[in-house]
């Protein structure tokens, strides 16, 4: 499950950074910078396996190429002990001996371009989630509307306690190797526009204690589905929120990295499942 957690965060991080870079103004369109960019997600119960360091680039260039920062000596300090991160190529670093624990604070540090770059984050405790049903049935659609029209299917409600008012986001995805589509016309459309793919849905982080899945509108494939409820820190939610702000420019990028850009953030999660059967 570790790689799936990382994929979920990278999807959101990539969307945020792409949006932010597209928002730059004439005043912020400058020459190449020498700023380090941190992409670090510390998942409770998992070792550090994919912290990435890259370099910011010229926003006015047409031939932008990502520059990765390899060969550095970053480390993470936790509980008075320092863990050196090991390079794995393409700007990624890992440390198999450092298993992230909820309720602890972690501090990343490294030197780049004559500056001490650092970031600190707290890993929130896991919050157990509940799901209203573990199985639903849906009618296969081959052409147009199903016989007798659509049958209403109750929403799948995912809930958890949130007395602290923390931020959560949810990932829902199909786990089948070759999932069958509920609607054959949708399958044909996707086949003609990039190929068939597994269903996946990712929400935005928000202060909430529930997430509702409408099967008729949102479930497109039969089979076993996975629901991961992520509990994240305010800096993570702030990065997402700033990207949606009309007043944000690239001169004020959201970050919790000192002498750098990007984010180091702690994440905890709980995993649930539901199955979609064919009527």
C-alpha positions as a Markdown table, in Angstrom:
| # | Residue | x | y | z |
|---|---|---|---|---|
| 1 | Unk | 0.0 | 0.0 | 0.0 |
| 2 | Unk | 2.9 | 2.3 | 0.5 |
| 3 | Unk | 3.4 | 3.1 | -3.2 |
| 4 | Unk | -0.3 | 3.9 | -3.5 |
| 5 | Unk | -0.1 | 6.5 | -0.7 |
| 6 | Unk | 2.8 | 8.1 | -2.5 |
| 7 | Unk | 1.0 | 8.1 | -5.8 |
| 8 | Unk | -2.0 | 9.8 | -4.3 |
| 9 | Unk | 0.0 | 12.6 | -2.8 |
| 10 | Unk | 2.1 | 13.1 | -6.0 |
| 11 | Unk | -1.1 | 13.5 | -8.0 |
| 12 | Unk | -2.3 | 16.2 | -5.8 |
| 13 | Unk | 1.2 | 17.9 | -5.5 |
| 14 | Unk | 1.7 | 17.9 | -9.3 |
| 15 | Unk | -1.7 | 19.4 | -9.8 |
| 16 | Unk | -1.1 | 22.2 | -7.3 |
| 17 | Unk | 2.4 | 23.0 | -8.5 |
| 18 | Unk | 1.3 | 23.0 | -12.2 |
| 19 | Unk | -1.6 | 25.4 | -11.3 |
| 20 | Unk | 0.7 | 27.7 | -9.3 |
| 21 | Unk | 3.3 | 27.9 | -12.0 |
| 22 | Unk | 0.7 | 28.7 | -14.6 |
| 23 | Unk | -0.4 | 31.7 | -12.5 |
| 24 | Unk | 2.9 | 33.6 | -12.5 |
| 25 | Unk | 2.7 | 37.3 | -13.5 |
| 26 | Unk | 5.1 | 39.5 | -15.6 |
| 27 | Unk | 6.8 | 40.6 | -12.4 |
| 28 | Unk | 7.5 | 37.1 | -11.3 |
| 29 | Unk | 8.7 | 35.8 | -14.7 |
| 30 | Unk | 12.4 | 35.9 | -14.0 |
| 31 | Unk | 15.5 | 34.0 | -15.0 |
| 32 | Unk | 16.4 | 30.6 | -13.7 |
| 33 | Unk | 16.4 | 30.4 | -9.9 |
| 34 | Unk | 18.7 | 28.3 | -7.8 |
| 35 | Unk | 16.0 | 27.3 | -5.3 |
| 36 | Unk | 15.6 | 23.8 | -3.9 |
| 37 | Unk | 12.1 | 22.3 | -4.1 |
| 38 | Unk | 11.1 | 19.7 | -1.5 |
| 39 | Unk | 8.4 | 17.1 | -2.1 |
| 40 | Unk | 8.2 | 15.1 | 1.1 |
| 41 | Unk | 5.4 | 13.0 | 2.5 |
| 42 | Unk | 5.9 | 11.2 | 5.8 |
| 43 | Unk | 3.3 | 8.4 | 6.1 |
| 44 | Unk | 2.7 | 7.0 | 9.6 |
| 45 | Unk | 3.7 | 3.4 | 9.8 |
| 46 | Unk | 5.8 | 3.5 | 6.7 |
| 47 | Unk | 9.6 | 4.1 | 6.2 |
| 48 | Unk | 10.8 | 7.1 | 4.3 |
| 49 | Unk | 11.1 | 5.9 | 0.7 |
| 50 | Unk | 10.5 | 8.7 | -1.8 |
| 51 | Unk | 11.4 | 12.1 | -0.6 |
| 52 | Unk | 12.3 | 14.2 | -3.7 |
| 53 | Unk | 14.5 | 17.2 | -4.1 |
| 54 | Unk | 14.4 | 19.2 | -7.3 |
| 55 | Unk | 15.4 | 22.7 | -8.5 |
| 56 | Unk | 13.0 | 25.5 | -9.5 |
| 57 | Unk | 13.2 | 26.7 | -13.0 |
| 58 | Unk | 12.6 | 29.7 | -15.2 |
| 59 | Unk | 8.9 | 30.3 | -15.6 |
| 60 | Unk | 9.3 | 32.2 | -18.9 |
| 61 | Unk | 11.1 | 29.3 | -20.7 |
| 62 | Unk | 9.3 | 27.3 | -23.3 |
| 63 | Unk | 11.7 | 24.3 | -23.0 |
| 64 | Unk | 11.4 | 23.8 | -19.2 |
| 65 | Unk | 13.2 | 20.6 | -18.0 |
| 66 | Unk | 13.0 | 19.4 | -14.4 |
| 67 | Unk | 16.3 | 19.5 | -12.7 |
| 68 | Unk | 16.7 | 16.9 | -9.9 |
| 69 | Unk | 19.1 | 17.5 | -7.0 |
| 70 | Unk | 21.1 | 14.3 | -6.7 |
| 71 | Unk | 24.3 | 13.7 | -4.7 |
| 72 | Unk | 23.2 | 15.8 | -1.7 |
| 73 | Unk | 23.4 | 14.7 | 1.9 |
| 74 | Unk | 19.9 | 15.4 | 3.4 |
| 75 | Unk | 18.9 | 14.1 | 6.8 |
| 76 | Unk | 15.8 | 13.8 | 9.0 |
| 77 | Unk | 16.0 | 14.4 | 12.7 |
| 78 | Unk | 13.5 | 12.8 | 15.0 |
| 79 | Unk | 13.5 | 12.3 | 18.8 |
| 80 | Unk | 17.1 | 13.6 | 19.0 |
| 81 | Unk | 18.4 | 11.1 | 16.5 |
| 82 | Unk | 19.6 | 12.0 | 13.0 |
| 83 | Unk | 18.9 | 9.7 | 10.0 |
| 84 | Unk | 20.9 | 10.3 | 6.8 |
| 85 | Unk | 18.8 | 9.9 | 3.7 |
| 86 | Unk | 20.2 | 7.7 | 0.9 |
| 87 | Unk | 20.1 | 8.6 | -2.8 |
| 88 | Unk | 18.1 | 6.4 | -5.2 |
| 89 | Unk | 18.3 | 8.5 | -8.3 |
| 90 | Unk | 16.1 | 11.1 | -10.1 |
| 91 | Unk | 16.2 | 13.3 | -7.1 |
| 92 | Unk | 14.6 | 10.7 | -4.7 |
| 93 | Unk | 16.0 | 9.9 | -1.3 |
| 94 | Unk | 15.1 | 7.2 | 1.2 |
| 95 | Unk | 15.9 | 5.8 | 4.6 |
| 96 | Unk | 14.5 | 2.2 | 5.3 |
| 97 | Unk | 15.5 | 2.4 | 9.0 |
| 98 | Unk | 13.3 | 5.4 | 9.7 |
| 99 | Unk | 9.7 | 4.3 | 10.2 |
| 100 | Unk | 7.4 | 7.2 | 10.6 |
| 101 | Unk | 5.4 | 7.4 | 13.9 |
| 102 | Unk | 2.2 | 9.4 | 14.5 |
| 103 | Unk | 2.4 | 12.0 | 17.1 |
| 104 | Unk | 6.0 | 12.9 | 16.4 |
| 105 | Unk | 7.8 | 15.9 | 14.8 |
| 106 | Unk | 10.3 | 15.4 | 12.0 |
| 107 | Unk | 12.8 | 17.9 | 10.7 |
| 108 | Unk | 14.5 | 17.7 | 7.3 |
| 109 | Unk | 17.7 | 19.6 | 6.6 |
| 110 | Unk | 20.4 | 19.8 | 3.8 |
| 111 | Unk | 22.7 | 22.3 | 2.2 |
| 112 | Unk | 22.1 | 23.6 | -1.3 |
| 113 | Unk | 23.6 | 26.6 | -3.2 |
| 114 | Unk | 25.3 | 28.0 | 0.0 |
| 115 | Unk | 22.1 | 27.9 | 2.1 |
| 116 | Unk | 20.8 | 25.7 | 4.8 |
| 117 | Unk | 17.5 | 24.4 | 3.7 |
| 118 | Unk | 15.1 | 22.9 | 6.3 |
| 119 | Unk | 11.5 | 22.0 | 6.9 |
| 120 | Unk | 9.6 | 20.6 | 9.9 |
| 121 | Unk | 6.3 | 18.7 | 10.2 |
| 122 | Unk | 4.1 | 16.9 | 12.7 |
| 123 | Unk | 2.6 | 13.5 | 11.9 |
| 124 | Unk | -1.1 | 13.4 | 13.0 |
| 125 | Unk | -2.5 | 10.3 | 14.7 |
| 126 | Unk | -4.5 | 7.8 | 12.7 |
| 127 | Unk | -8.3 | 8.2 | 12.8 |
| 128 | Unk | -10.3 | 5.0 | 12.2 |
| 129 | Unk | -13.0 | 5.4 | 9.6 |
| 130 | Unk | -16.3 | 3.5 | 9.0 |
| 131 | Unk | -18.2 | 2.7 | 5.8 |
| 132 | Unk | -22.0 | 2.4 | 5.5 |
| 133 | Unk | -21.8 | -0.7 | 3.3 |
| 134 | Unk | -19.3 | -3.1 | 2.0 |
| 135 | Unk | -21.2 | -4.2 | -1.1 |
| 136 | Unk | -23.6 | -2.6 | -3.6 |
| 137 | Unk | -25.3 | -3.9 | -6.8 |
| 138 | Unk | -25.5 | -2.0 | -10.0 |
| 139 | Unk | -27.1 | -2.7 | -13.4 |
| 140 | Unk | -24.9 | -3.3 | -16.4 |
| 141 | Unk | -25.6 | -0.7 | -19.1 |
| 142 | Unk | -25.0 | -1.8 | -22.7 |
| 143 | Unk | -26.8 | 0.8 | -24.8 |
| 144 | Unk | -28.4 | 4.0 | -23.6 |
| 145 | Unk | -30.6 | 3.8 | -20.5 |
| 146 | Unk | -31.0 | 0.4 | -18.7 |
| 147 | Unk | -34.4 | -1.3 | -19.0 |
| 148 | Unk | -36.9 | 0.6 | -16.7 |
| 149 | Unk | -34.4 | 3.4 | -16.2 |
| 150 | Unk | -31.7 | 3.8 | -13.6 |
| 151 | Unk | -32.3 | 2.1 | -10.3 |
| 152 | Unk | -31.4 | 4.3 | -7.3 |
| 153 | Unk | -28.4 | 3.1 | -5.3 |
| 154 | Unk | -27.9 | 4.6 | -1.8 |
| 155 | Unk | -24.7 | 6.7 | -1.4 |
| 156 | Unk | -21.8 | 5.0 | 0.2 |
| 157 | Unk | -21.0 | 7.0 | 3.3 |
| 158 | Unk | -17.5 | 7.1 | 4.8 |
| 159 | Unk | -17.2 | 8.7 | 8.2 |
| 160 | Unk | -14.8 | 9.3 | 11.0 |
| 161 | Unk | -14.5 | 11.4 | 14.2 |
| 162 | Unk | -12.9 | 14.8 | 13.8 |
| 163 | Unk | -13.2 | 16.7 | 17.1 |
| 164 | Unk | -9.9 | 18.5 | 16.4 |
| 165 | Unk | -11.2 | 20.0 | 13.2 |
| 166 | Unk | -8.3 | 18.6 | 11.1 |
| 167 | Unk | -8.0 | 18.3 | 7.4 |
| 168 | Unk | -8.8 | 15.0 | 5.5 |
| 169 | Unk | -9.0 | 13.9 | 1.9 |
| 170 | Unk | -10.1 | 10.6 | 0.4 |
| 171 | Unk | -8.9 | 8.4 | -2.4 |
| 172 | Unk | -11.2 | 5.9 | -4.0 |
| 173 | Unk | -10.0 | 3.4 | -6.6 |
| 174 | Unk | -10.8 | 0.1 | -8.3 |
| 175 | Unk | -8.5 | -2.7 | -7.4 |
| 176 | Unk | -9.4 | -5.2 | -10.2 |
| 177 | Unk | -6.7 | -6.1 | -12.7 |
| 178 | Unk | -9.0 | -5.8 | -15.7 |
| 179 | Unk | -12.2 | -4.1 | -14.3 |
| 180 | Unk | -15.5 | -4.4 | -16.2 |
| 181 | Unk | -17.2 | -1.1 | -16.9 |
| 182 | Unk | -20.7 | -0.5 | -15.6 |
| 183 | Unk | -21.5 | 1.4 | -18.8 |
| 184 | Unk | -20.2 | -0.1 | -22.1 |
| 185 | Unk | -20.5 | 3.3 | -23.9 |
| 186 | Unk | -18.1 | 4.9 | -21.4 |
| 187 | Unk | -15.7 | 2.0 | -21.9 |
| 188 | Unk | -15.8 | 2.5 | -25.7 |
| 189 | Unk | -15.3 | 6.3 | -25.3 |
| 190 | Unk | -12.2 | 5.8 | -23.1 |
| 191 | Unk | -10.9 | 3.1 | -25.4 |
| 192 | Unk | -11.0 | 5.6 | -28.2 |
| 193 | Unk | -9.4 | 8.4 | -26.1 |
| 194 | Unk | -6.3 | 7.0 | -24.5 |
| 195 | Unk | -7.3 | 3.5 | -23.5 |
| 196 | Unk | -9.1 | 1.8 | -20.6 |
| 197 | Unk | -7.9 | 2.6 | -17.1 |
| 198 | Unk | -8.8 | 1.8 | -13.6 |
| 199 | Unk | -11.3 | 4.0 | -11.8 |
| 200 | Unk | -9.8 | 6.4 | -9.3 |
| 201 | Unk | -11.2 | 9.5 | -7.6 |
| 202 | Unk | -9.3 | 11.9 | -5.3 |
| 203 | Unk | -11.0 | 14.6 | -3.2 |
| 204 | Unk | -9.6 | 17.9 | -2.0 |
| 205 | Unk | -8.4 | 18.2 | 1.6 |
| 206 | Unk | -11.0 | 19.9 | 3.8 |
| 207 | Unk | -12.1 | 20.0 | 7.4 |
| 208 | Unk | -14.8 | 17.3 | 7.5 |
| 209 | Unk | -15.8 | 14.1 | 9.2 |
| 210 | Unk | -17.4 | 12.3 | 6.2 |
| 211 | Unk | -17.2 | 11.6 | 2.5 |
| 212 | Unk | -20.1 | 10.5 | 0.3 |
| 213 | Unk | -19.8 | 8.5 | -2.8 |
| 214 | Unk | -22.8 | 8.6 | -5.3 |
| 215 | Unk | -22.6 | 5.3 | -7.2 |
| 216 | Unk | -24.8 | 6.4 | -10.1 |
| 217 | Unk | -22.6 | 9.5 | -10.8 |
| 218 | Unk | -19.2 | 8.4 | -9.6 |
| 219 | Unk | -18.8 | 4.6 | -9.8 |
| 220 | Unk | -17.9 | 3.5 | -13.3 |
| 221 | Unk | -16.6 | -0.1 | -12.8 |
| 222 | Unk | -17.6 | -3.3 | -11.1 |
| 223 | Unk | -15.4 | -5.1 | -8.6 |
| 224 | Unk | -13.5 | -4.4 | -5.4 |
| 225 | Unk | -12.8 | -0.8 | -4.5 |
| 226 | Unk | -10.4 | 0.7 | -2.0 |
| 227 | Unk | -11.1 | 3.8 | 0.1 |
| 228 | Unk | -8.2 | 5.5 | 1.8 |
| 229 | Unk | -9.0 | 8.3 | 4.3 |
| 230 | Unk | -5.9 | 10.6 | 4.7 |
| 231 | Unk | -5.5 | 12.8 | 7.7 |
| 232 | Unk | -3.2 | 15.7 | 6.8 |
| 233 | Unk | -1.6 | 18.8 | 8.3 |
| 234 | Unk | -2.7 | 22.4 | 7.7 |
| 235 | Unk | 0.4 | 23.1 | 5.6 |
| 236 | Unk | -0.7 | 20.4 | 3.1 |
| 237 | Unk | -4.2 | 21.8 | 2.9 |
| 238 | Unk | -2.8 | 25.3 | 2.6 |
| 239 | Unk | -0.7 | 24.3 | -0.4 |
| 240 | Unk | -3.9 | 23.0 | -2.1 |
| 241 | Unk | -6.0 | 26.0 | -1.1 |
| 242 | Unk | -3.5 | 28.5 | -2.3 |
| 243 | Unk | -3.5 | 27.0 | -5.8 |
| 244 | Unk | -7.2 | 27.7 | -6.0 |
| 245 | Unk | -6.9 | 31.3 | -4.9 |
| 246 | Unk | -7.3 | 33.9 | -7.6 |
| 247 | Unk | -4.9 | 36.3 | -5.7 |
| 248 | Unk | -2.0 | 33.9 | -5.4 |
| 249 | Unk | 1.0 | 34.5 | -7.7 |
| 250 | Unk | 4.3 | 32.7 | -8.1 |
| 251 | Unk | 6.0 | 35.5 | -6.0 |
| 252 | Unk | 4.2 | 34.1 | -3.0 |
| 253 | Unk | 4.3 | 30.3 | -3.4 |
| 254 | Unk | 2.8 | 28.3 | -0.5 |
| 255 | Unk | 5.6 | 26.4 | 1.3 |
| 256 | Unk | 6.8 | 25.3 | 4.7 |
| 257 | Unk | 10.4 | 25.0 | 3.6 |
| 258 | Unk | 12.9 | 27.5 | 4.9 |
| 259 | Unk | 15.3 | 28.7 | 2.1 |
| 260 | Unk | 13.4 | 26.7 | -0.4 |
| 261 | Unk | 10.0 | 25.8 | -1.9 |
| 262 | Unk | 7.6 | 22.8 | -1.7 |
| 263 | Unk | 6.4 | 20.9 | 1.3 |
| 264 | Unk | 7.3 | 18.5 | 4.0 |
| 265 | Unk | 4.2 | 17.1 | 5.6 |
| 266 | Unk | 3.0 | 14.3 | 7.8 |
| 267 | Unk | 0.2 | 12.0 | 6.8 |
| 268 | Unk | -1.8 | 9.2 | 8.5 |
| 269 | Unk | -4.5 | 7.1 | 7.0 |
| 270 | Unk | -7.1 | 4.4 | 7.3 |
| 271 | Unk | -8.2 | 2.0 | 4.6 |
| 272 | Unk | -11.6 | 0.5 | 3.8 |
| 273 | Unk | -13.1 | -1.6 | 1.0 |
| 274 | Unk | -16.4 | -2.0 | -0.8 |
| 275 | Unk | -17.4 | -4.3 | -3.7 |
| 276 | Unk | -19.6 | -3.4 | -6.7 |
| 277 | Unk | -21.6 | -6.4 | -7.9 |
| 278 | Unk | -23.4 | -6.7 | -11.2 |
| 279 | Unk | -27.2 | -7.2 | -10.9 |
